[in-house]
Amino acid sequence: MGLVIEGRPLIDITSSLKLVSSGNVKDSFSLLKNNNALRNISYKKYGVSVGKAVIEFAVFNTGCAFRYQLPPGSNHITAEQTSFVLNGSDRTWFFERTNSWKLKSYAGLWMQTRMDSLDKISPTGPVQGKPILVQLTNKQYLFITEAGLYNYSGMRLKAKANSLSVDFTEGSQGFNVNSRTASFTPWRVIGWAGDLNGLVNQLITFALNPAPDKALFDNTGYLKPGKSAWSWISRDERYLNPAFEKKIIDAAAILHYSYTLIDDGWEQQWENKWEILKDLVVYGEKKEIKVWVWKDSKFLRDTGYSNAFLDTLSRLGVAGIKIDFMNSEAKELIDFEIGFLRAAAKKKADG
């Protein structure tokens, strides 16, 4: 366990341990997939000092988690010493994509291997995305992931023999974290499930994420999960032809879907893009199908441009935006994603 800040370890492992805080936590939260029904979870929280450093622990019936308190001021994180030692013979599930997009998109085919082969099996190298899932010998499951990822780089896991160590996109260059905006690192989570149903419905990561900002998410009634048509996947030569997109909306209505997604190329292919988009939104309203649009994230890094773009979509009645190609979980991209989510929610909260 530990962090390296500007080349210096945060934790002196020769220091004695001291319990500095403890308490019981009872949490209630709702999940959109369950129609906002409240879910309850209880766990114990402990603060342990190791010299001048503090590690916070959360202990659940089905797992545990820990995070490091950051020193006051600006911190340049150059490495994290956290690692997890596992049984080399256990079956380990990971997602595979045999090119550089694997750790850009966090997408791939789920595959399994022995834990002691995880460092050698991927042609792109030993670094794996989260979560890592271990199928235990008694048919139960262990998973390793993170929670509360804000103002920090996303955790990757580097396999070596029978262990996994925390790895970051930035590598040895590291990244800056200011304790005024992030007093702790994200949680490192080790969860357990007795079967696949328990795995899918685990609540640890939900409990460890902070509650939504009430100023932005006091009313979440407009957040409605639903099935969407997606013309891009059809590879049809008529893709993005407005008449064809209306046929897609017709099909979505017949299938009782909620949305249609206008994907890559619409801004380039449509000379009068706003007029065409508005026409599709109006057509969709008649069929009770709402419209989403795609956008490459590189065009949304400028705050002024992204706000103007969101204003236009809102004025036209577009339901949502699919942003693409963040291409890693580097801290600057985590910051972008959270900032954009807040900006989109603010547009809705401001009416």
C-alpha positions in Angstrom: 0.0 0.0 0.0 1.1 3.6 -0.5 1.5 6.6 -2.8 4.6 8.3 -4.2 4.4 12.0 -4.3 7.1 13.9 -6.2 9.3 10.8 -5.9 8.8 10.4 -2.1 6.7 7.6 -0.5 3.8 9.0 1.4 3.7 6.1 3.8 6.6 4.9 6.0 6.0 1.2 6.4 8.2 1.1 9.5 5.9 3.4 11.4 3.4 2.1 13.9 -0.3 1.9 13.1 -2.8 3.9 15.1 -6.6 3.9 14.9 -7.6 7.6 14.7 -11.3 7.3 13.9 -14.1 4.8 13.6 -17.9 4.7 13.1 -20.9 3.0 11.5 -22.4 4.3 8.3 -25.9 3.8 7.2 -26.6 4.9 3.6 -29.7 5.1 1.4 -29.7 5.9 -2.2 -31.8 5.2 -5.3 -30.8 3.7 -8.6 -32.5 4.7 -11.9 -32.7 1.1 -13.0 -34.9 0.4 -10.0 -37.4 3.2 -10.6 -35.8 5.3 -7.8 -36.6 2.7 -5.1 -34.4 3.3 -2.1 -31.6 0.8 -1.5 -30.0 0.6 2.0 -26.5 -0.4 3.0 -24.5 -0.3 6.2 -20.8 -0.5 6.7 -18.0 0.4 9.1 -15.5 3.2 8.5 -12.0 3.4 10.1 -9.2 5.9 9.9 -5.7 4.5 10.5 -2.6 6.6 10.8 0.8 5.3 9.5 3.3 7.9 10.7 2.1 11.2 9.3 -0.2 9.5 6.7 -3.8 8.4 7.1 -5.5 5.5 5.3 -9.3 5.3 5.5 -11.0 1.9 5.3 -14.6 1.0 4.6 -15.6 -2.5 5.6 -18.8 -4.2 4.2 -20.3 -7.6 4.7 -19.4 -8.3 1.0 -16.0 -6.5 0.7 -13.8 -3.7 1.8 -12.2 -0.6 0.4 -9.5 1.9 1.3 -8.2 5.2 0.2 -5.3 7.5 1.1 -5.6 11.0 2.6 -3.6 13.5 0.6 -1.2 16.0 2.3 -2.4 19.7 2.2 -1.6 21.7 -0.8 -0.7 20.7 -4.3 0.5 17.1 -4.8 2.3 15.7 -7.9 1.4 12.0 -7.9 4.2 10.0 -9.6 3.1 6.5 -8.6 0.9 4.4 -6.4 2.3 1.4 -4.5 -1.0 -0.4 -4.1 -1.0 -4.0 -5.2 -3.2 -7.0 -4.8 -1.8 -10.5 -4.3 -4.0 -13.3 -5.6 -4.0 -17.1 -6.1 -2.1 -17.9 -9.3 -4.4 -20.8 -10.2 -7.7 -18.9 -9.9 -9.6 -18.2 -13.1 -9.4 -14.5 -13.9 -11.8 -12.6 -16.2 -10.6 -9.6 -18.2 -11.7 -7.7 -21.3 -9.6 -8.1 -24.4 -9.1 -6.0 -27.5 -5.9 -6.8 -29.4 -5.0 -3.3 -30.3 -4.3 0.1 -28.7 -8.0 0.8 -28.4 -8.3 -1.6 -25.5 -7.3 0.9 -22.8 -8.7 3.9 -24.7 -12.2 2.6 -25.0 -12.4 0.2 -22.0 -14.2 -2.2 -24.4 -13.5 -5.7 -25.6 -14.5 -9.4 -25.4 -14.5 -10.8 -21.9 -12.1 -13.7 -21.6 -10.6 -15.8 -18.8 -7.1 -17.2 -18.0 -5.2 -18.3 -14.9 -4.2 -15.4 -12.7 -0.5 -16.3 -13.2 -0.9 -16.0 -16.9 -2.6 -12.6 -16.9 0.7 -10.7 -17.4 1.5 -12.6 -20.6 -1.8 -13.3 -22.3 -2.6 -9.9 -23.8 -0.7 -8.9 -27.0 -0.9 -5.3 -25.9 1.0 -5.9 -22.7 0.3 -6.7 -19.0 -1.8 -3.6 -18.2 -5.5 -4.4 -17.8 -8.6 -2.2 -17.4 -10.9 -2.5 -14.5 -12.7 -4.4 -13.2 -10.7 -7.5 -12.8 -13.0 -10.5 -11.9 -11.7 -13.6 -10.2 -13.7 -16.8 -10.2 -12.9 -18.5 -6.9 -12.6 -22.3 -6.6 -15.9 -22.4 -4.7 -17.7 -20.8 -7.6 -17.9 -17.5 -5.9 -16.5 -14.2 -7.2 -14.0 -11.5 -6.2 -13.7 -8.2 -8.0 -11.2 -5.4 -7.9 -12.2 -1.9 -9.0 -12.4 1.7 -7.8 -15.0 4.1 -6.6 -15.2 7.9 -6.1 -13.0 8.7 -9.1 -12.8 12.5 -9.0 -9.9 14.9 -9.5 -7.6 11.9 -10.0 -6.3 9.6 -12.8 -8.3 6.4 -13.4 -6.8 3.2 -12.0 -5.5 0.6 -14.3 -4.0 -2.8 -13.1 -0.6 -4.1 -14.2 -0.4 -7.9 -13.9 2.8 -9.5 -12.7 3.0 -13.2 -11.7 0.3 -13.5 -9.0 -0.3 -9.8 -8.3 -1.9 -6.7 -9.7 -0.4 -3.3 -9.1 -2.1 0.1 -9.6 -1.0 1.8 -12.9 -1.8 5.1 -14.4 -2.1 6.4 -18.0 0.4 9.2 -17.3 3.1 6.7 -16.3 6.2 8.2 -14.7 5.2 11.7 -15.7 2.5 11.6 -13.0 -0.3 14.1 -12.5 -1.2 17.0 -10.2 -3.8 16.9 -7.5 -4.8 19.8 -5.3 -6.0 18.7 -1.8 -8.5 21.6 -1.8 -10.5 19.8 -4.5 -9.5 16.2 -3.5 -8.6 15.5 0.1 -8.5 11.7 -0.6 -7.6 9.4 -3.5 -10.4 7.3 -5.0 -11.4 4.2 -3.2 -9.6 0.9 -4.1 -12.4 -1.7 -3.8 -12.2 -5.5 -3.2 -15.6 -6.9 -3.4 -17.1 -10.4 -3.1 -20.2 -12.0 -4.5 -21.7 -15.5 -3.8 -23.0 -15.8 -7.3 -23.5 -13.9 -10.6 -26.7 -12.2 -9.4 -24.9 -10.9 -6.4 -22.1 -9.6 -8.5 -24.3 -7.7 -10.9 -26.3 -6.2 -8.1 -23.4 -5.3 -5.8 -23.9 -2.0 -3.9 -20.3 -1.2 -2.6 -19.3 1.1 -5.5 -22.6 3.0 -5.3 -22.2 3.5 -1.5 -18.7 4.8 -1.8 -19.5 7.4 -4.5 -20.5 10.8 -3.2 -24.2 11.8 -3.4 -25.2 13.8 -6.5 -24.9 17.6 -6.2 -28.4 18.7 -5.1 -28.1 22.0 -6.9 -27.7 20.1 -10.2 -29.6 16.9 -9.6 -32.5 17.9 -7.2 -34.9 16.8 -10.0 -33.8 13.7 -11.9 -37.1 12.9 -13.5 -35.8 13.7 -17.0 -33.1 11.1 -16.7 -34.9 8.2 -18.3 -33.0 5.0 -19.3 -34.4 3.4 -22.4 -33.6 1.5 -25.6 -32.3 3.4 -28.6 -32.1 2.8 -32.3 -28.7 3.4 -33.8 -28.4 3.8 -37.6 -24.6 3.9 -37.6 -24.4 0.1 -36.8 -26.5 -0.7 -39.9 -23.7 0.2 -42.3 -26.5 1.1 -44.7 -25.4 3.3 -47.6 -28.3 5.6 -46.8 -26.9 6.3 -43.3 -27.5 9.9 -42.3 -29.9 10.5 -45.2 -32.7 12.4 -43.4 -35.4 10.3 -45.0 -33.6 7.1 -43.9 -33.2 8.5 -40.3 -37.0 9.0 -40.2 -37.4 5.3 -41.2 -35.2 4.5 -38.2 -37.4 6.6 -36.0 -40.4 4.7 -37.4 -38.8 1.4 -36.6 -37.9 2.6 -33.1 -41.5 3.5 -32.5 -42.7 0.1 -33.7 -40.3 -1.6 -31.3 -41.4 0.7 -28.4 -38.0 2.2 -28.0 -37.4 5.5 -26.4 -34.6 7.1 -28.4 -32.7 7.2 -31.7 -29.0 8.2 -31.9 -27.7 10.3 -34.8 -24.0 9.3 -34.9 -20.7 10.4 -36.4 -20.8 12.6 -39.6 -24.1 14.4 -39.2 -22.5 17.8 -38.9 -20.3 17.3 -41.9 -22.9 15.6 -44.1 -25.8 18.0 -43.5 -25.2 21.4 -45.1 -28.2 22.8 -43.1 -27.5 20.7 -40.1 -29.6 22.6 -37.5 -32.6 22.7 -39.7 -32.4 18.9 -40.5 -31.8 18.1 -36.9 -34.8 20.1 -35.8 -36.9 18.4 -38.4 -35.9 15.0 -37.0 -36.6 16.1 -33.5 -40.1 17.2 -34.4 -40.7 14.0 -36.4 -39.5 12.0 -33.4 -41.9 13.8 -31.1 -44.8 12.7 -33.2 -43.7 9.1 -32.8 -42.7 9.5 -29.1 -39.0 9.0 -30.0 -36.4 11.4 -28.6 -33.2 12.2 -30.5 -29.6 12.0 -29.3 -26.6 13.2 -31.2 -22.9 12.2 -31.3 -19.9 14.5 -30.8 -16.2 14.0 -30.8 -15.0 15.1 -27.3 -12.0 17.0 -28.7 -14.3 19.7 -29.9 -15.8 20.1 -26.5 -12.7 20.8 -24.5 -13.2 24.6 -24.9 -15.8 25.6 -22.3 -17.2 28.5 -24.4 -17.8 26.3 -27.4 -19.2 23.4 -25.4 -21.7 25.7 -23.6 -22.9 27.2 -26.9 -23.2 23.7 -28.4 -25.3 22.5 -25.4 -27.5 25.6 -25.7 -28.2 24.9 -29.3 -29.1 21.3 -28.7 -31.3 22.3 -25.8 -33.1 24.9 -27.9 -33.8 22.3 -30.7 -35.2 19.8 -28.2 -32.4 17.2 -28.5 -32.7 14.8 -25.5 -29.0 14.1 -25.0 -25.5 13.9 -26.4 -23.1 11.0 -26.8 -19.5 12.2 -26.4 -16.8 10.0 -27.8 -13.0 9.5 -28.0 -11.8 10.5 -24.6 -9.3 7.7 -25.3 -8.0 7.1 -21.7 -8.7 7.7 -18.0 -5.9 10.3 -17.6 -6.7 12.9 -15.0 -7.2 15.6 -17.5 -9.9 13.5 -19.2 -11.6 12.5 -16.0 -11.7 16.3 -15.2 -13.2 16.9 -18.6 -15.9 14.2 -18.3 -17.0 15.4 -14.8 -17.0 19.1 -16.0 -19.1 18.3 -19.0 -21.6 16.2 -17.0 -22.0 19.1 -14.6 -22.4 21.6 -17.5 -25.1 19.4 -19.1 -26.9 19.1 -15.8 -26.7 22.8 -15.2 -28.4 23.5 -18.6 -31.3 21.4 -17.4 -31.3 22.8 -13.9 -31.3 26.4 -15.3 -34.3 25.5 -17.5 
